[in-house]
């Protein structure tokens, strides 16, 4: 049985052109409600952004996100940045403005300035990041060293920055 060649079927060709597909089988799905656009990505990496806490997603793996991208969350006046929904971030007010970024290296952006923060130990504890555990005596030295040598770049290799797939938001 020979199937017809639909690559030259005019209604399908017209539909493909309307969809912006360059060739058969090619399309790019982009939903601005679910995906960050290029401008948003650049802004999050270069300047960071201030948003009310309630605008952020709380992924089921306890990390923070915006649309389908994981974030680093912090307050300008604090000494620590947060990767997870630790007790500290859970104590923040629902409509409190927080800084968010996707920057993987260096200082954290505060608009056109930057600041130095250390990773939150409670976030690492919650995530059990690389066996981090300040509760067990035999792991305290290891865990304190992990804080000193922590790398956001390495963290985002393990917890993929973008795209976050298959992680429903947890209900709060």
Secondary structure, DSSP 8 states (H G I E B T S, - for coil): -----GGG-HHHHHHHHHHT-SSTT------TTTS--HHHHHHHHHT-EEEEGGGSEEBTTSBEEETTEE-EEE-TTSSEEESB--HHHHTS-TT-EEEEE---SSSEEETTEEE--EE-HHHHHHHTGGG--SSSGGGHHHHHHHHHT--HHHHHHHTTSB---S--B---
